[in-house]
Amino acid sequence: MSPSFPILSRLLHWTMAAMVLAMLFIGVAMVGSLSDYHRLVAIHRPLGVLILVLVAIRLVNRLINPPPTLPTSMPSVLRLAAHASHWLLYGLMFAQPLVGWGMLSAAGYPIALVGTWHLPAILPHDDSLYALLRPLHTVLAYLLFATFLAHLGAALTHALIFRDGVFQSMTFRRR
C-alpha cells in the first residue's frame, strides 16, 4: 500500500477538484444562459481567483511535502503519464484563471471579488488582445476538462482495477 498524502495536500486536492468541476460547469452554463449570465459571472470570477490562489498554495505545499512514490509495480510509461498529467493539471489550473483575468482586463471589465473590491487589470485595454484571449480561455477550459476526466479515470483505475493503494493515499478513509 502507498503511504498517504499529508492532510493539507488531501484537503487542497479535494477542495480544488470540487471547485474546478463547479467552475467548468458554471462556464458552460454562462455560455448557454442569457438570463442567469450576470449571476453566474459573479460566481465565476472570484472562484477563478480563489482557484489561482489555491493552486499556488498547492504547488508550494507539493514542493515542501512531495507526494508518495508510485508503486514499483507500475509500468514506467504509466509513471511518466501520471507525472506529466499532474504537471499539466497544475499548468492548466494556473493558466486558465490568468487567461481569464487577462481576457477581462483586455476587454476593460473589472473583476469584482467582494463588494467594491476589484482586482487590478493585468493587461491593457485592447480589443484585439481580448479577441485572442477569449477563444484561448475556451480551449483551455476544454483541455482542463479533458485532463480532469483523464485524471479521474486514472484514479478510478487505481481504485477499482489495480487496487494498489494510490487512490486510497489521497482519500480520508482509514485503512
C-alpha positions in Angstrom: 0.0 0.0 0.0 1.1 3.5 -0.8 1.7 5.9 2.1 -0.9 8.7 2.4 -0.5 12.3 1.2 -0.3 14.8 4.1 -3.7 16.1 5.3 -3.2 19.6 3.8 -2.5 18.0 0.4 -5.6 15.9 0.5 -7.8 18.9 1.7 -6.4 21.1 -1.1 -6.8 18.3 -3.7 -10.5 17.5 -3.0 -11.5 21.2 -2.4 -9.9 22.2 -5.7 -11.4 19.2 -7.5 -14.9 20.3 -6.5 -14.1 24.0 -7.3 -12.6 23.2 -10.8 -15.5 21.0 -11.7 -18.0 23.6 -10.5 -16.1 26.2 -12.4 -16.2 24.2 -15.6 -20.0 23.7 -15.3 -20.6 27.3 -14.4 -18.6 28.3 -17.5 -20.8 26.1 -19.7 -23.9 27.5 -18.1 -22.7 31.1 -18.7 -22.4 30.4 -22.4 -25.9 28.8 -22.6 -27.9 31.2 -20.4 -28.6 34.8 -21.0 -31.0 35.2 -18.1 -28.5 33.8 -15.4 -25.3 35.1 -17.1 -24.6 38.0 -14.7 -25.3 35.9 -11.6 -23.0 33.1 -12.9 -20.3 35.6 -13.8 -20.5 37.0 -10.3 -19.6 33.5 -9.0 -17.2 32.6 -11.9 -14.8 35.5 -11.5 -14.0 35.3 -7.7 -14.0 31.5 -7.9 -11.4 31.7 -10.6 -9.2 33.9 -8.4 -9.6 31.6 -5.5 -8.6 28.6 -7.7 -5.5 30.6 -8.7 -4.6 31.4 -5.1 -5.2 27.8 -4.0 -3.2 26.3 -6.9 -0.2 28.5 -5.9 -0.6 27.3 -2.3 -0.9 23.7 -3.5 2.2 24.0 -5.6 4.2 25.3 -2.6 2.8 22.6 -0.5 3.7 19.9 -3.1 7.3 21.2 -3.2 7.5 21.2 0.7 5.6 17.8 1.0 6.4 15.7 -2.0 3.8 13.1 -3.0 4.3 9.5 -2.0 6.2 7.5 -4.6 4.1 5.4 -7.0 4.2 1.7 -6.7 7.2 -0.1 -8.1 4.9 -2.5 -9.9 3.5 0.4 -12.0 4.9 0.3 -15.6 7.3 3.2 -16.4 5.1 4.5 -19.2 2.2 4.9 -16.7 4.5 6.6 -14.2 5.6 9.1 -16.9 1.9 9.6 -17.8 1.0 10.2 -14.2 3.7 12.8 -13.6 3.0 14.5 -16.9 -0.7 14.7 -16.3 -0.2 16.1 -12.8 2.0 18.9 -14.1 -0.4 19.5 -17.0 -3.2 19.9 -14.4 -1.1 22.4 -12.4 -0.2 24.3 -15.6 -3.9 24.5 -16.7 -5.1 25.5 -13.2 -2.6 28.4 -13.3 -3.1 29.3 -17.0 -6.9 29.2 -17.1 -7.6 31.9 -14.4 -4.7 34.0 -15.6 -6.0 34.0 -19.2 -9.5 34.8 -17.9 -8.1 37.7 -15.8 -6.1 38.9 -18.8 -9.1 38.5 -21.1 -11.3 40.6 -18.8 -8.5 43.2 -18.4 -8.1 43.4 -22.2 -11.9 43.9 -22.5 -11.9 46.6 -19.9 -14.1 44.7 -17.5 -13.4 44.9 -13.8 -13.0 41.7 -11.8 -15.2 42.2 -8.7 -14.4 40.0 -5.9 -16.4 41.1 -2.9 -18.4 44.3 -2.7 -16.3 47.1 -4.1 -13.0 45.2 -4.0 -11.7 44.7 -7.5 -8.6 43.1 -9.0 -6.3 45.4 -11.0 -6.0 44.9 -14.7 -3.1 42.8 -15.7 -3.2 43.7 -19.4 -4.0 46.9 -21.2 -7.5 47.5 -22.7 -7.1 46.1 -26.2 -10.0 44.7 -28.2 -7.7 42.6 -30.5 -6.0 41.1 -27.4 -9.4 40.3 -26.0 -10.4 38.7 -29.3 -7.3 36.4 -29.0 -7.7 35.5 -25.3 -11.5 34.8 -25.5 -11.2 31.6 -27.6 -8.0 30.7 -25.7 -9.9 30.7 -22.5 -12.5 28.3 -24.0 -9.8 26.0 -25.5 -8.0 25.9 -22.1 -11.4 25.0 -20.4 -11.9 22.1 -22.8 -8.3 20.9 -22.2 -8.7 21.3 -18.5 -11.9 19.3 -18.5 -10.3 16.5 -20.7 -7.3 16.4 -18.4 -9.6 16.3 -15.3 -11.6 13.4 -16.8 -8.3 11.5 -17.6 -7.1 12.1 -14.0 -10.5 10.8 -12.7 -10.3 7.8 -15.0 -6.7 7.0 -13.8 -7.8 7.4 -10.1 -10.7 5.0 -10.6 -8.4 2.6 -12.4 -6.1 2.6 -9.4 -9.0 2.2 -7.0 -11.0 -0.5 -8.8 -8.6 -2.4 -11.0 -5.0 -2.1 -9.8 -6.0 -1.8 -6.1 -2.5 -0.6 -5.4 -3.3 2.0 -2.7 -2.6 5.0 -5.0 -6.3 6.2 -4.9 -6.5 5.5 -1.1 -3.4 7.6 -0.5 -5.5 10.7 -1.5 -8.6 9.8 0.4 -9.6 10.3 4.1 -10.6 6.7 4.7 -8.7 4.9 7.4 -7.0 1.6 6.3 
